[in-house]
């Protein structure tokens, strides 16, 4: 694809992003912002449970990230 066609395509996409106003689902937004007391529902907790490692001690909150990076 030539540079002119590529630039025209990018311009078209940019215009669509700039002027296209998507429909907003305010009820979904309100539910998302309200959330639950724990922050996650049971379904969400079970979905992400495999990524949570309770015994992971590789990062202590007292460690200074900058000191570890430049040491």
PyMOL Python script that loads the backbone (N, CA, C, O; Angstrom):
from pymol import cmd

cmd.read_pdbstr("""\
ATOM      1  N   UNK A   1       0.851  -1.169   0.000  1.00  0.00           N
ATOM      2  CA  UNK A   1       0.000   0.000   0.000  1.00  0.00           C
ATOM      3  C   UNK A   1       0.903   1.240   0.000  1.00  0.00           C
ATOM      4  O   UNK A   1       1.842   1.330   0.791  1.00  0.00           O
ATOM      5  N   UNK A   2       0.615   2.182  -0.882  1.00  0.00           N
ATOM      6  CA  UNK A   2       1.400   3.393  -0.971  1.00  0.00           C
ATOM      7  C   UNK A   2       1.166   4.323   0.207  1.00  0.00           C
ATOM      8  O   UNK A   2       0.193   4.178   0.948  1.00  0.00           O
ATOM      9  N   UNK A   3       2.060   5.268   0.367  1.00  0.00           N
ATOM     10  CA  UNK A   3       1.983   6.197   1.494  1.00  0.00           C
ATOM     11  C   UNK A   3       0.709   7.039   1.448  1.00  0.00           C
ATOM     12  O   UNK A   3       0.132   7.321   2.499  1.00  0.00           O
ATOM     13  N   UNK A   4       0.256   7.445   0.273  1.00  0.00           N
ATOM     14  CA  UNK A   4      -0.956   8.245   0.159  1.00  0.00           C
ATOM     15  C   UNK A   4      -2.196   7.492   0.595  1.00  0.00           C
ATOM     16  O   UNK A   4      -3.050   8.032   1.299  1.00  0.00           O
ATOM     17  N   UNK A   5      -2.288   6.243   0.173  1.00  0.00           N
ATOM     18  CA  UNK A   5      -3.435   5.423   0.573  1.00  0.00           C
ATOM     19  C   UNK A   5      -3.397   5.120   2.058  1.00  0.00           C
ATOM     20  O   UNK A   5      -4.433   5.098   2.723  1.00  0.00           O
ATOM     21  N   UNK A   6      -2.197   4.886   2.575  1.00  0.00           N
ATOM     22  CA  UNK A   6      -2.045   4.594   4.002  1.00  0.00           C
ATOM     23  C   UNK A   6      -2.443   5.806   4.841  1.00  0.00           C
ATOM     24  O   UNK A   6      -3.137   5.670   5.849  1.00  0.00           O
ATOM     25  N   UNK A   7      -2.004   6.986   4.422  1.00  0.00           N
ATOM     26  CA  UNK A   7      -2.346   8.202   5.149  1.00  0.00           C
ATOM     27  C   UNK A   7      -3.852   8.465   5.084  1.00  0.00           C
ATOM     28  O   UNK A   7      -4.452   8.881   6.075  1.00  0.00           O
ATOM     29  N   UNK A   8      -4.458   8.226   3.931  1.00  0.00           N
ATOM     30  CA  UNK A   8      -5.903   8.423   3.792  1.00  0.00           C
ATOM     31  C   UNK A   8      -6.672   7.472   4.703  1.00  0.00           C
ATOM     32  O   UNK A   8      -7.680   7.849   5.300  1.00  0.00           O
ATOM     33  N   UNK A   9      -6.193   6.253   4.801  1.00  0.00           N
ATOM     34  CA  UNK A   9      -6.843   5.277   5.668  1.00  0.00           C
ATOM     35  C   UNK A   9      -6.740   5.703   7.131  1.00  0.00           C
ATOM     36  O   UNK A   9      -7.722   5.622   7.868  1.00  0.00           O
ATOM     37  N   UNK A  10      -5.572   6.153   7.553  1.00  0.00           N
ATOM     38  CA  UNK A  10      -5.377   6.619   8.929  1.00  0.00           C
ATOM     39  C   UNK A  10      -6.232   7.846   9.218  1.00  0.00           C
ATOM     40  O   UNK A  10      -6.778   7.985  10.313  1.00  0.00           O
ATOM     41  N   UNK A  11      -6.345   8.733   8.238  1.00  0.00           N
ATOM     42  CA  UNK A  11      -7.172   9.922   8.401  1.00  0.00           C
ATOM     43  C   UNK A  11      -8.635   9.540   8.567  1.00  0.00           C
ATOM     44  O   UNK A  11      -9.345  10.123   9.386  1.00  0.00           O
ATOM     45  N   UNK A  12      -9.080   8.570   7.797  1.00  0.00           N
ATOM     46  CA  UNK A  12     -10.463   8.103   7.891  1.00  0.00           C
ATOM     47  C   UNK A  12     -10.738   7.520   9.272  1.00  0.00           C
ATOM     48  O   UNK A  12     -11.763   7.826   9.881  1.00  0.00           O
ATOM     49  N   UNK A  13      -9.844   6.693   9.761  1.00  0.00           N
ATOM     50  CA  UNK A  13     -10.004   6.094  11.092  1.00  0.00           C
ATOM     51  C   UNK A  13      -9.999   7.176  12.160  1.00  0.00           C
ATOM     52  O   UNK A  13     -10.806   7.129  13.088  1.00  0.00           O
ATOM     53  N   UNK A  14      -9.104   8.148  12.044  1.00  0.00           N
ATOM     54  CA  UNK A  14      -9.024   9.229  13.024  1.00  0.00           C
ATOM     55  C   UNK A  14     -10.318  10.041  13.051  1.00  0.00           C
ATOM     56  O   UNK A  14     -10.797  10.403  14.125  1.00  0.00           O
ATOM     57  N   UNK A  15     -10.884  10.327  11.888  1.00  0.00           N
ATOM     58  CA  UNK A  15     -12.148  11.062  11.836  1.00  0.00           C
ATOM     59  C   UNK A  15     -13.283  10.275  12.476  1.00  0.00           C
ATOM     60  O   UNK A  15     -14.106  10.836  13.199  1.00  0.00           O
ATOM     61  N   UNK A  16     -13.324   8.958  12.202  1.00  0.00           N
ATOM     62  CA  UNK A  16     -14.365   8.123  12.805  1.00  0.00           C
ATOM     63  C   UNK A  16     -14.248   8.128  14.324  1.00  0.00           C
ATOM     64  O   UNK A  16     -15.258   8.210  15.023  1.00  0.00           O
ATOM     65  N   UNK A  17     -13.029   8.042  14.838  1.00  0.00           N
ATOM     66  CA  UNK A  17     -12.827   8.063  16.285  1.00  0.00           C
ATOM     67  C   UNK A  17     -13.179   9.418  16.885  1.00  0.00           C
ATOM     68  O   UNK A  17     -13.713   9.490  17.992  1.00  0.00           O
ATOM     69  N   UNK A  18     -12.882  10.491  16.157  1.00  0.00           N
ATOM     70  CA  UNK A  18     -13.116  11.836  16.678  1.00  0.00           C
ATOM     71  C   UNK A  18     -14.591  12.195  16.694  1.00  0.00           C
ATOM     72  O   UNK A  18     -15.072  12.784  17.662  1.00  0.00           O
ATOM     73  N   UNK A  19     -15.314  11.852  15.642  1.00  0.00           N
ATOM     74  CA  UNK A  19     -16.688  12.320  15.507  1.00  0.00           C
ATOM     75  C   UNK A  19     -17.752  11.282  15.854  1.00  0.00           C
ATOM     76  O   UNK A  19     -18.927  11.628  15.979  1.00  0.00           O
ATOM     77  N   UNK A  20     -17.366  10.033  16.008  1.00  0.00           N
ATOM     78  CA  UNK A  20     -18.334   8.998  16.340  1.00  0.00           C
ATOM     79  C   UNK A  20     -18.566   9.007  17.850  1.00  0.00           C
ATOM     80  O   UNK A  20     -17.633   8.804  18.626  1.00  0.00           O
ATOM     81  N   UNK A  21     -19.796   9.241  18.259  1.00  0.00           N
ATOM     82  CA  UNK A  21     -20.149   9.251  19.673  1.00  0.00           C
ATOM     83  C   UNK A  21     -20.863   7.940  19.974  1.00  0.00           C
ATOM     84  O   UNK A  21     -22.014   7.756  19.579  1.00  0.00           O
ATOM     85  N   UNK A  22     -20.190   7.029  20.668  1.00  0.00           N
ATOM     86  CA  UNK A  22     -20.827   5.739  20.931  1.00  0.00           C
ATOM     87  C   UNK A  22     -21.958   5.879  21.944  1.00  0.00           C
ATOM     88  O   UNK A  22     -21.952   6.775  22.789  1.00  0.00           O
ATOM     89  N   UNK A  23     -22.927   4.972  21.839  1.00  0.00           N
ATOM     90  CA  UNK A  23     -24.024   4.956  22.800  1.00  0.00           C
ATOM     91  C   UNK A  23     -23.483   4.498  24.154  1.00  0.00           C
ATOM     92  O   UNK A  23     -22.760   3.505  24.234  1.00  0.00           O
ATOM     93  N   UNK A  24     -23.829   5.213  25.199  1.00  0.00           N
ATOM     94  CA  UNK A  24     -23.358   4.892  26.532  1.00  0.00           C
ATOM     95  C   UNK A  24     -24.462   4.199  27.309  1.00  0.00           C
ATOM     96  O   UNK A  24     -25.590   4.686  27.379  1.00  0.00           O
ATOM     97  N   UNK A  25     -24.127   3.062  27.888  1.00  0.00           N
ATOM     98  CA  UNK A  25     -25.059   2.325  28.731  1.00  0.00           C
ATOM     99  C   UNK A  25     -24.844   2.813  30.160  1.00  0.00           C
ATOM    100  O   UNK A  25     -23.977   2.308  30.874  1.00  0.00           O
ATOM    101  N   UNK A  26     -25.635   3.792  30.569  1.00  0.00           N
ATOM    102  CA  UNK A  26     -25.443   4.407  31.879  1.00  0.00           C
ATOM    103  C   UNK A  26     -25.781   3.455  33.022  1.00  0.00           C
ATOM    104  O   UNK A  26     -25.195   3.555  34.101  1.00  0.00           O
ATOM    105  N   UNK A  27     -26.715   2.537  32.801  1.00  0.00           N
ATOM    106  CA  UNK A  27     -27.039   1.566  33.844  1.00  0.00           C
ATOM    107  C   UNK A  27     -25.860   0.634  34.096  1.00  0.00           C
ATOM    108  O   UNK A  27     -25.534   0.342  35.247  1.00  0.00           O
ATOM    109  N   UNK A  28     -25.219   0.166  33.023  1.00  0.00           N
ATOM    110  CA  UNK A  28     -24.045  -0.693  33.164  1.00  0.00           C
ATOM    111  C   UNK A  28     -22.910   0.076  33.835  1.00  0.00           C
ATOM    112  O   UNK A  28     -22.214  -0.475  34.688  1.00  0.00           O
ATOM    113  N   UNK A  29     -22.717   1.322  33.467  1.00  0.00           N
ATOM    114  CA  UNK A  29     -21.684   2.145  34.073  1.00  0.00           C
ATOM    115  C   UNK A  29     -21.941   2.332  35.560  1.00  0.00           C
ATOM    116  O   UNK A  29     -21.013   2.259  36.367  1.00  0.00           O
ATOM    117  N   UNK A  30     -23.191   2.571  35.924  1.00  0.00           N
ATOM    118  CA  UNK A  30     -23.544   2.740  37.329  1.00  0.00           C
ATOM    119  C   UNK A  30     -23.274   1.452  38.105  1.00  0.00           C
ATOM    120  O   UNK A  30     -22.733   1.501  39.210  1.00  0.00           O
ATOM    121  N   UNK A  31     -23.645   0.300  37.542  1.00  0.00           N
ATOM    122  CA  UNK A  31     -23.378  -0.981  38.213  1.00  0.00           C
ATOM    123  C   UNK A  31     -21.879  -1.197  38.379  1.00  0.00           C
ATOM    124  O   UNK A  31     -21.426  -1.671  39.421  1.00  0.00           O
ATOM    125  N   UNK A  32     -21.119  -0.853  37.360  1.00  0.00           N
ATOM    126  CA  UNK A  32     -19.678  -1.043  37.401  1.00  0.00           C
ATOM    127  C   UNK A  32     -19.036  -0.143  38.449  1.00  0.00           C
ATOM    128  O   UNK A  32     -18.155  -0.578  39.191  1.00  0.00           O
ATOM    129  N   UNK A  33     -19.470   1.095  38.508  1.00  0.00           N
ATOM    130  CA  UNK A  33     -18.896   2.024  39.478  1.00  0.00           C
ATOM    131  C   UNK A  33     -19.323   1.702  40.905  1.00  0.00           C
ATOM    132  O   UNK A  33     -18.544   1.857  41.845  1.00  0.00           O
ATOM    133  N   UNK A  34     -20.562   1.254  41.056  1.00  0.00           N
ATOM    134  CA  UNK A  34     -21.060   0.905  42.386  1.00  0.00           C
ATOM    135  C   UNK A  34     -20.340  -0.325  42.897  1.00  0.00           C
ATOM    136  O   UNK A  34     -19.866  -0.349  44.033  1.00  0.00           O
ATOM    137  N   UNK A  35     -20.258  -1.338  42.067  1.00  0.00           N
ATOM    138  CA  UNK A  35     -19.583  -2.571  42.423  1.00  0.00           C
ATOM    139  C   UNK A  35     -20.210  -3.256  43.612  1.00  0.00           C
ATOM    140  O   UNK A  35     -21.306  -2.897  44.042  1.00  0.00           O
ATOM    141  N   UNK A  36     -19.520  -4.234  44.137  1.00  0.00           N
ATOM    142  CA  UNK A  36     -19.971  -4.905  45.348  1.00  0.00           C
ATOM    143  C   UNK A  36     -19.071  -4.481  46.501  1.00  0.00           C
ATOM    144  O   UNK A  36     -18.071  -3.793  46.295  1.00  0.00           O
ATOM    145  N   UNK A  37     -19.425  -4.888  47.706  1.00  0.00           N
ATOM    146  CA  UNK A  37     -18.660  -4.472  48.875  1.00  0.00           C
ATOM    147  C   UNK A  37     -17.224  -4.960  48.809  1.00  0.00           C
ATOM    148  O   UNK A  37     -16.308  -4.228  49.185  1.00  0.00           O
ATOM    149  N   UNK A  38     -17.010  -6.172  48.343  1.00  0.00           N
ATOM    150  CA  UNK A  38     -15.653  -6.716  48.271  1.00  0.00           C
ATOM    151  C   UNK A  38     -14.936  -6.268  47.009  1.00  0.00           C
ATOM    152  O   UNK A  38     -13.729  -6.470  46.880  1.00  0.00           O
ATOM    153  N   UNK A  39     -15.654  -5.667  46.085  1.00  0.00           N
ATOM    154  CA  UNK A  39     -15.049  -5.226  44.843  1.00  0.00           C
ATOM    155  C   UNK A  39     -15.242  -6.220  43.716  1.00  0.00           C
ATOM    156  O   UNK A  39     -15.296  -5.827  42.551  1.00  0.00           O
ATOM    157  N   UNK A  40     -15.350  -7.523  44.045  1.00  0.00           N
ATOM    158  CA  UNK A  40     -15.542  -8.551  43.032  1.00  0.00           C
ATOM    159  C   UNK A  40     -16.676  -9.468  43.451  1.00  0.00           C
ATOM    160  O   UNK A  40     -16.856  -9.753  44.635  1.00  0.00           O
ATOM    161  N   UNK A  41     -17.431  -9.920  42.478  1.00  0.00           N
ATOM    162  CA  UNK A  41     -18.496 -10.879  42.763  1.00  0.00           C
ATOM    163  C   UNK A  41     -17.886 -12.275  42.849  1.00  0.00           C
ATOM    164  O   UNK A  41     -16.713 -12.470  42.529  1.00  0.00           O
ATOM    165  N   UNK A  42     -18.678 -13.230  43.279  1.00  0.00           N
ATOM    166  CA  UNK A  42     -18.193 -14.612  43.396  1.00  0.00           C
ATOM    167  C   UNK A  42     -17.736 -15.149  42.041  1.00  0.00           C
ATOM    168  O   UNK A  42     -16.714 -15.830  41.955  1.00  0.00           O
ATOM    169  N   UNK A  43     -18.491 -14.843  40.985  1.00  0.00           N
ATOM    170  CA  UNK A  43     -18.107 -15.308  39.653  1.00  0.00           C
ATOM    171  C   UNK A  43     -16.767 -14.725  39.227  1.00  0.00           C
ATOM    172  O   UNK A  43     -15.926 -15.430  38.668  1.00  0.00           O
ATOM    173  N   UNK A  44     -16.569 -13.435  39.493  1.00  0.00           N
ATOM    174  CA  UNK A  44     -15.309 -12.797  39.135  1.00  0.00           C
ATOM    175  C   UNK A  44     -14.154 -13.348  39.961  1.00  0.00           C
ATOM    176  O   UNK A  44     -13.055 -13.539  39.441  1.00  0.00           O
ATOM    177  N   UNK A  45     -14.398 -13.606  41.256  1.00  0.00           N
ATOM    178  CA  UNK A  45     -13.352 -14.163  42.112  1.00  0.00           C
ATOM    179  C   UNK A  45     -12.933 -15.542  41.613  1.00  0.00           C
ATOM    180  O   UNK A  45     -11.740 -15.841  41.562  1.00  0.00           O
ATOM    181  N   UNK A  46     -13.899 -16.387  41.243  1.00  0.00           N
ATOM    182  CA  UNK A  46     -13.559 -17.726  40.776  1.00  0.00           C
ATOM    183  C   UNK A  46     -12.833 -17.663  39.431  1.00  0.00           C
ATOM    184  O   UNK A  46     -11.979 -18.500  39.141  1.00  0.00           O
ATOM    185  N   UNK A  47     -13.177 -16.667  38.614  1.00  0.00           N
ATOM    186  CA  UNK A  47     -12.533 -16.536  37.309  1.00  0.00           C
ATOM    187  C   UNK A  47     -11.053 -16.180  37.459  1.00  0.00           C
ATOM    188  O   UNK A  47     -10.220 -16.660  36.689  1.00  0.00           O
ATOM    189  N   UNK A  48     -10.721 -15.345  38.441  1.00  0.00           N
ATOM    190  CA  UNK A  48      -9.348 -14.875  38.620  1.00  0.00           C
ATOM    191  C   UNK A  48      -8.590 -15.628  39.704  1.00  0.00           C
ATOM    192  O   UNK A  48      -7.426 -15.317  39.955  1.00  0.00           O
ATOM    193  N   UNK A  49      -9.209 -16.607  40.353  1.00  0.00           N
ATOM    194  CA  UNK A  49      -8.594 -17.315  41.468  1.00  0.00           C
ATOM    195  C   UNK A  49      -7.290 -18.001  41.071  1.00  0.00           C
ATOM    196  O   UNK A  49      -6.365 -18.078  41.879  1.00  0.00           O
ATOM    197  N   UNK A  50      -7.206 -18.491  39.857  1.00  0.00           N
ATOM    198  CA  UNK A  50      -5.982 -19.201  39.450  1.00  0.00           C
ATOM    199  C   UNK A  50      -4.771 -18.270  39.386  1.00  0.00           C
ATOM    200  O   UNK A  50      -3.635 -18.741  39.434  1.00  0.00           O
ATOM    201  N   UNK A  51      -4.991 -16.972  39.279  1.00  0.00           N
ATOM    202  CA  UNK A  51      -3.880 -16.030  39.195  1.00  0.00           C
ATOM    203  C   UNK A  51      -3.444 -15.507  40.558  1.00  0.00           C
ATOM    204  O   UNK A  51      -2.392 -14.877  40.671  1.00  0.00           O
ATOM    205  N   UNK A  52      -4.231 -15.760  41.583  1.00  0.00           N
ATOM    206  CA  UNK A  52      -3.919 -15.269  42.921  1.00  0.00           C
ATOM    207  C   UNK A  52      -3.092 -16.311  43.637  1.00  0.00           C
ATOM    208  O   UNK A  52      -3.517 -17.459  43.774  1.00  0.00           O
ATOM    209  N   UNK A  53      -1.916 -15.923  44.095  1.00  0.00           N
ATOM    210  CA  UNK A  53      -1.049 -16.824  44.833  1.00  0.00           C
ATOM    211  C   UNK A  53      -0.888 -16.258  46.234  1.00  0.00           C
ATOM    212  O   UNK A  53      -0.132 -15.309  46.442  1.00  0.00           O
ATOM    213  N   UNK A  54      -1.586 -16.831  47.181  1.00  0.00           N
ATOM    214  CA  UNK A  54      -1.584 -16.330  48.553  1.00  0.00           C
ATOM    215  C   UNK A  54      -0.205 -16.448  49.196  1.00  0.00           C
ATOM    216  O   UNK A  54       0.144 -15.631  50.048  1.00  0.00           O
ATOM    217  N   UNK A  55       0.586 -17.451  48.805  1.00  0.00           N
ATOM    218  CA  UNK A  55       1.874 -17.705  49.441  1.00  0.00           C
ATOM    219  C   UNK A  55       3.029 -17.004  48.747  1.00  0.00           C
ATOM    220  O   UNK A  55       4.183 -17.215  49.121  1.00  0.00           O
ATOM    221  N   UNK A  56       2.755 -16.181  47.753  1.00  0.00           N
ATOM    222  CA  UNK A  56       3.807 -15.507  47.000  1.00  0.00           C
ATOM    223  C   UNK A  56       4.446 -14.423  47.853  1.00  0.00           C
ATOM    224  O   UNK A  56       3.801 -13.437  48.212  1.00  0.00           O
ATOM    225  N   UNK A  57       5.729 -14.617  48.177  1.00  0.00           N
ATOM    226  CA  UNK A  57       6.449 -13.645  49.001  1.00  0.00           C
ATOM    227  C   UNK A  57       7.565 -12.989  48.199  1.00  0.00           C
ATOM    228  O   UNK A  57       8.508 -12.454  48.783  1.00  0.00           O
ATOM    229  N   UNK A  58       7.477 -13.018  46.875  1.00  0.00           N
ATOM    230  CA  UNK A  58       8.540 -12.470  46.048  1.00  0.00           C
ATOM    231  C   UNK A  58       8.604 -10.946  46.123  1.00  0.00           C
ATOM    232  O   UNK A  58       9.637 -10.359  45.801  1.00  0.00           O
ATOM    233  N   UNK A  59       7.528 -10.305  46.539  1.00  0.00           N
ATOM    234  CA  UNK A  59       7.518  -8.843  46.651  1.00  0.00           C
ATOM    235  C   UNK A  59       6.983  -8.463  48.015  1.00  0.00           C
ATOM    236  O   UNK A  59       5.816  -8.703  48.325  1.00  0.00           O
ATOM    237  N   UNK A  60       7.831  -7.876  48.817  1.00  0.00           N
ATOM    238  CA  UNK A  60       7.403  -7.380  50.115  1.00  0.00           C
ATOM    239  C   UNK A  60       7.058  -5.918  49.974  1.00  0.00           C
ATOM    240  O   UNK A  60       7.695  -5.193  49.209  1.00  0.00           O
ATOM    241  N   UNK A  61       6.055  -5.482  50.705  1.00  0.00           N
ATOM    242  CA  UNK A  61       5.639  -4.086  50.612  1.00  0.00           C
ATOM    243  C   UNK A  61       6.719  -3.142  51.122  1.00  0.00           C
ATOM    244  O   UNK A  61       6.738  -1.968  50.750  1.00  0.00           O
ATOM    245  N   UNK A  62       7.615  -3.636  51.967  1.00  0.00           N
ATOM    246  CA  UNK A  62       8.670  -2.786  52.524  1.00  0.00           C
ATOM    247  C   UNK A  62       9.821  -2.583  51.549  1.00  0.00           C
ATOM    248  O   UNK A  62      10.629  -1.672  51.732  1.00  0.00           O
ATOM    249  N   UNK A  63       9.908  -3.417  50.513  1.00  0.00           N
ATOM    250  CA  UNK A  63      10.990  -3.284  49.537  1.00  0.00           C
ATOM    251  C   UNK A  63      10.830  -2.000  48.750  1.00  0.00           C
ATOM    252  O   UNK A  63       9.721  -1.615  48.380  1.00  0.00           O
ATOM    253  N   UNK A  64      11.954  -1.342  48.497  1.00  0.00           N
ATOM    254  CA  UNK A  64      11.932  -0.143  47.682  1.00  0.00           C
ATOM    255  C   UNK A  64      12.223  -0.556  46.245  1.00  0.00           C
ATOM    256  O   UNK A  64      13.300  -1.079  45.960  1.00  0.00           O
ATOM    257  N   UNK A  65      11.290  -0.332  45.350  1.00  0.00           N
ATOM    258  CA  UNK A  65      11.403  -0.778  43.965  1.00  0.00           C
ATOM    259  C   UNK A  65      12.614  -0.152  43.295  1.00  0.00           C
ATOM    260  O   UNK A  65      13.332  -0.843  42.572  1.00  0.00           O
ATOM    261  N   UNK A  66      12.861   1.116  43.510  1.00  0.00           N
ATOM    262  CA  UNK A  66      13.981   1.796  42.865  1.00  0.00           C
ATOM    263  C   UNK A  66      15.307   1.213  43.311  1.00  0.00           C
ATOM    264  O   UNK A  66      16.220   1.092  42.494  1.00  0.00           O
ATOM    265  N   UNK A  67      15.447   0.850  44.570  1.00  0.00           N
ATOM    266  CA  UNK A  67      16.709   0.272  45.052  1.00  0.00           C
ATOM    267  C   UNK A  67      16.950  -1.080  44.401  1.00  0.00           C
ATOM    268  O   UNK A  67      18.088  -1.399  44.058  1.00  0.00           O
ATOM    269  N   UNK A  68      15.900  -1.886  44.222  1.00  0.00           N
ATOM    270  CA  UNK A  68      16.071  -3.186  43.599  1.00  0.00           C
ATOM    271  C   UNK A  68      16.413  -3.041  42.123  1.00  0.00           C
ATOM    272  O   UNK A  68      17.171  -3.846  41.582  1.00  0.00           O
ATOM    273  N   UNK A  69      15.877  -2.052  41.484  1.00  0.00           N
ATOM    274  CA  UNK A  69      16.094  -1.878  40.059  1.00  0.00           C
ATOM    275  C   UNK A  69      17.517  -1.426  39.767  1.00  0.00           C
ATOM    276  O   UNK A  69      18.116  -1.885  38.794  1.00  0.00           O
ATOM    277  N   UNK A  70      18.068  -0.546  40.580  1.00  0.00           N
ATOM    278  CA  UNK A  70      19.374   0.034  40.301  1.00  0.00           C
ATOM    279  C   UNK A  70      20.492  -0.593  41.092  1.00  0.00           C
ATOM    280  O   UNK A  70      21.628  -0.128  41.002  1.00  0.00           O
ATOM    281  N   UNK A  71      20.224  -1.633  41.869  1.00  0.00           N
ATOM    282  CA  UNK A  71      21.272  -2.269  42.671  1.00  0.00           C
ATOM    283  C   UNK A  71      22.151  -3.136  41.816  1.00  0.00           C
ATOM    284  O   UNK A  71      23.089  -3.752  42.322  1.00  0.00           O
TER     285      UNK A  71
END
""", "prot")
cmd.dss("prot")
cmd.show_as("cartoon", "prot")
cmd.util.cbc("prot")
cmd.orient("prot")
